[in-house]
Amino acid sequence: MYCQRVWLGFLRHLDRSSLLAQPPHYRGSPCQSPSGPPTSPASTRIYQQFLKLLGRDITEKHLPGDYAAALGVSTDYLSQCVRQNCGHGAGTLVRRRTTLEAKRLLAHSSLTIAEIAYQLNFKDPSYFSRFFKNQVGCLPNAFRNQAEGASSAS
């Protein structure tokens, strides 16, 4: 039942925007953190570069440190810039983007769970399943079954 609510929420998300379009906090428009000071131009630039890398390299990089190294900054500074611009740390955005890509692949491809895990650069399919369950609240199989049930009912 919980997975069905998650699936319906995912479908509502699809109705509002394409999976290829990034959610508001990925679009690169700077926003002020609820309790933080206004963002600096350097912070905004790092944040926007991070979002570009996140969209491009999500199947290869899962750690904020990987993105920080690619940008030539420390992991702490990257997280500070991201938090100043969107109110969340870099790790949160990486996990959200990885989860969104996993949902897209589960709903719209015939790849096995193991193939999706390897495509998203997880070393072990069981770790991918645990990651997905922690992020979504149901296992990848259950999410896919809901997706197939919803598409066949349409």
Helices and strands as residue ranges (DSSP letters): H 2-16, G 24-26, H 41-57, H 64-71, H 75-86, H 90-108, H 113-119, H 125-136, H 140-153
